[in-house]
Amino acid sequence: MRRRLTWAALAIVATATALASAQSASAPAASGRVTDGVSYTATGQAMRPANYREWMYLTSGLGMTYGPAQPASGRPPLFDNVFVNPQSYKAFVNTGRWPDGTMFILELRRSVANASINNGGFTQTEIVALESAVKDSQRFADTGGWKYFEFGAPPKAVDSAAPQPPTASCYACHATHTAVEQTFVQFYPTLFEVAREKGTIKPTYDPNRKVQ
């Protein structure tokens, strides 16, 4: 009987430990900063997450351009796929805001028409670029708490990257044309509804304003 009770007690402890580990992996730290988002090198570069395709998928676009930029003539449009770390996704669903440590990955892929049995539309092929947006309010205070990174494309993608300089056009675009903080939540249908409900859409957001 004592042996049975011992094994039962061990099973309970093991189950409790597993549940605690699972909860800690899916929940932000007590400080409010997420633990599964951006990581930095010793020199302060953002590290490219190898497992970003296991993160939360937000949306895809096809052939999206801004301002006067137009797709190259004769070339098929690019797909863009957006992912964010799971803890930040959960925090946004609960609050309508992004916590520190949030990391977005923008994956750009070529498109191809009439592949395999497809007779219309486009499907995705190889990656042509990996880009990222990171929120870190203290580290990036000079640019409103966000910075942007480019990792290149496999097989030559870099493992880490320094942020784009504050003079890069992405900063002004994200500050002016985004719906929530410096993120294009207007292109993430389910999260845009969350932002409406939580009242976190910026008062300056204008869905009819275009990039000049």
C-alpha positions as CSV (number, residue, x, y, z in Angstrom):
1,M,0.0,0.0,0.0
2,R,2.8,2.4,0.9
3,R,4.5,1.8,-2.4
4,R,1.3,2.5,-4.3
5,L,0.8,5.7,-2.4
6,T,4.4,6.7,-3.2
7,W,3.9,6.1,-6.9
8,A,0.6,8.0,-6.8
9,A,2.3,11.0,-5.1
10,L,5.1,11.0,-7.6
11,A,2.6,10.9,-10.5
12,I,0.8,13.9,-9.0
13,V,4.0,15.9,-8.6
14,A,5.1,15.0,-12.2
15,T,1.7,16.1,-13.5
16,A,1.8,19.4,-11.5
17,T,5.3,20.1,-12.7
18,A,4.3,19.5,-16.4
19,L,1.3,21.8,-16.0
20,A,3.4,24.5,-14.4
21,S,6.0,24.3,-17.2
22,A,3.3,24.5,-19.9
23,Q,1.7,27.5,-18.2
24,S,5.0,29.3,-17.9
25,A,5.8,28.7,-21.5
26,S,2.5,30.3,-22.6
27,A,2.4,33.2,-20.2
28,P,4.4,36.4,-19.9
29,A,6.8,36.9,-17.0
30,A,5.5,38.7,-13.9
31,S,7.1,41.9,-15.2
32,G,4.8,41.9,-18.2
33,R,7.6,41.2,-20.6
34,V,7.2,38.1,-22.7
35,T,9.9,35.4,-22.6
36,D,9.3,33.7,-25.9
37,G,9.9,36.6,-28.2
38,V,13.0,38.5,-29.2
39,S,16.5,37.4,-28.0
40,Y,19.6,39.4,-28.3
41,T,23.3,38.7,-28.9
42,A,25.9,40.0,-26.5
43,T,26.4,43.0,-28.9
44,G,22.7,43.8,-28.9
45,Q,21.7,42.4,-32.3
46,A,18.3,40.7,-32.6
47,M,18.5,36.9,-33.2
48,R,16.6,35.3,-36.0
49,P,14.2,32.8,-34.4
50,A,14.6,29.4,-36.1
51,N,11.2,28.2,-35.0
52,Y,9.1,31.2,-36.1
53,R,6.8,29.0,-38.2
54,E,5.7,27.4,-34.9
55,W,4.6,30.9,-33.7
56,M,1.1,32.4,-34.2
57,Y,0.2,33.0,-37.8
58,L,-1.6,36.3,-38.3
59,T,-2.2,36.9,-42.0
60,S,-0.9,36.7,-45.6
61,G,-0.9,39.3,-48.3
62,L,-0.3,39.0,-52.0
63,G,1.4,41.7,-54.1
64,M,1.0,44.4,-51.4
65,T,2.7,47.7,-52.2
66,Y,2.6,51.1,-50.6
67,G,2.8,54.6,-52.0
68,P,4.2,55.1,-55.5
69,A,6.0,51.7,-55.4
70,Q,4.6,49.2,-57.9
71,P,5.3,45.5,-58.6
72,A,8.0,44.9,-61.1
73,S,6.6,44.5,-64.6
74,G,6.3,40.9,-65.7
75,R,7.1,39.4,-62.3
76,P,4.5,37.5,-60.3
77,P,3.5,39.2,-57.0
78,L,5.2,38.3,-53.7
79,F,3.3,36.7,-50.8
80,D,4.0,38.1,-47.3
81,N,3.2,35.9,-44.2
82,V,3.2,37.4,-40.7
83,F,4.0,35.6,-37.5
84,V,4.2,36.7,-33.9
85,N,5.5,34.9,-30.7
86,P,2.6,33.1,-28.9
87,Q,2.8,35.0,-25.5
88,S,2.5,38.3,-27.3
89,Y,-0.5,37.1,-29.2
90,K,-2.2,36.0,-26.0
91,A,-1.4,39.3,-24.3
92,F,-2.9,41.2,-27.3
93,V,-6.1,39.2,-27.2
94,N,-6.4,40.0,-23.5
95,T,-5.4,43.7,-23.6
96,G,-5.3,45.0,-27.2
97,R,-1.7,46.0,-26.7
98,W,1.7,44.4,-27.4
99,P,4.0,43.7,-24.5
100,D,7.7,44.3,-24.4
101,G,9.7,41.5,-26.0
102,T,7.1,41.1,-28.8
103,M,8.7,40.0,-32.1
104,F,7.0,39.9,-35.5
105,I,8.4,38.0,-38.4
106,L,7.5,39.0,-42.0
107,E,8.3,36.2,-44.4
108,L,8.3,37.1,-48.1
109,R,7.9,34.3,-50.6
110,R,7.8,34.2,-54.4
111,S,4.5,33.2,-56.0
112,V,3.8,30.9,-59.0
113,A,0.8,30.4,-61.1
114,N,-0.5,27.2,-62.6
115,A,1.6,25.0,-60.4
116,S,0.8,21.3,-60.3
117,I,-3.0,20.9,-60.7
118,N,-3.7,24.6,-60.1
119,N,-5.3,26.3,-63.1
120,G,-5.8,29.7,-61.5
121,G,-4.5,32.0,-58.8
122,F,-1.1,31.7,-57.1
123,T,0.7,29.5,-54.7
124,Q,3.8,30.1,-52.6
125,T,7.4,29.0,-53.3
126,E,10.8,29.9,-51.9
127,I,11.6,32.6,-49.3
128,V,13.1,35.8,-50.7
129,A,13.4,37.8,-47.5
130,L,12.9,37.6,-43.7
131,E,12.2,40.8,-41.8
132,S,11.2,41.6,-38.2
133,A,9.6,44.2,-36.0
134,V,10.5,44.2,-32.3
135,K,9.0,46.1,-29.3
136,D,11.4,47.0,-26.5
137,S,10.3,50.2,-24.8
138,Q,13.5,50.9,-22.9
139,R,16.1,49.6,-25.4
140,F,14.4,51.4,-28.3
141,A,13.1,54.5,-26.6
142,D,14.7,56.7,-29.3
143,T,12.3,55.3,-31.9
144,G,9.1,55.0,-29.9
145,G,9.9,51.5,-28.5
146,W,10.0,49.7,-31.8
147,K,12.8,48.8,-34.2
148,Y,13.0,46.9,-37.5
149,F,15.4,44.2,-38.7
150,E,16.4,42.4,-41.9
151,F,17.8,38.9,-41.9
152,G,18.0,38.2,-45.6
153,A,16.8,34.9,-47.1
154,P,17.8,31.3,-46.7
155,P,20.3,29.8,-47.3
156,K,22.2,33.0,-46.7
157,A,20.0,34.4,-44.0
158,V,22.0,35.9,-41.1
159,D,21.6,34.5,-37.6
160,S,21.3,38.0,-36.1
161,A,20.9,41.6,-37.3
162,A,21.4,45.1,-36.1
163,P,18.3,47.4,-36.2
164,Q,17.6,49.5,-39.2
165,P,18.9,53.1,-38.7
166,P,16.2,55.6,-37.4
167,T,16.4,57.3,-40.8
168,A,15.0,54.3,-42.6
169,S,11.6,54.9,-44.2
170,C,10.0,52.0,-42.2
171,Y,9.9,54.1,-39.0
172,A,7.9,57.0,-40.4
173,C,5.6,54.6,-42.2
174,H,4.9,52.5,-39.1
175,A,4.4,55.6,-37.0
176,T,2.0,57.3,-39.4
177,H,-0.1,54.5,-41.0
178,T,-0.5,51.8,-38.4
179,A,-3.7,51.1,-36.5
180,V,-2.3,49.9,-33.1
181,E,1.0,51.2,-31.7
182,Q,3.4,50.8,-34.6
183,T,1.8,47.7,-36.1
184,F,-0.4,47.1,-39.1
185,V,-3.2,45.4,-37.1
186,Q,-5.6,46.7,-39.7
187,F,-4.3,43.8,-41.9
188,Y,-4.8,41.2,-39.2
189,P,-8.7,40.7,-39.3
190,T,-9.2,38.8,-36.0
191,L,-6.9,41.1,-34.0
192,F,-8.4,44.3,-35.5
193,E,-11.7,43.2,-34.0
194,V,-9.9,42.7,-30.7
195,A,-8.4,46.2,-30.9
196,R,-11.9,47.7,-31.6
197,E,-13.3,45.9,-28.6
198,K,-10.4,47.0,-26.3
199,G,-10.4,50.5,-27.6
200,T,-6.7,50.5,-28.6
201,I,-7.0,51.7,-32.2
202,K,-5.0,54.9,-32.5
203,P,-7.2,58.0,-32.8
204,T,-4.9,59.1,-35.6
205,Y,-5.5,56.0,-37.6
206,D,-7.3,56.8,-40.9
207,P,-8.2,53.8,-43.1
208,N,-8.5,56.0,-46.1
209,R,-5.0,57.6,-45.8
210,K,-2.4,56.4,-48.3
211,V,1.3,56.5,-48.3
212,Q,2.5,59.5,-50.4
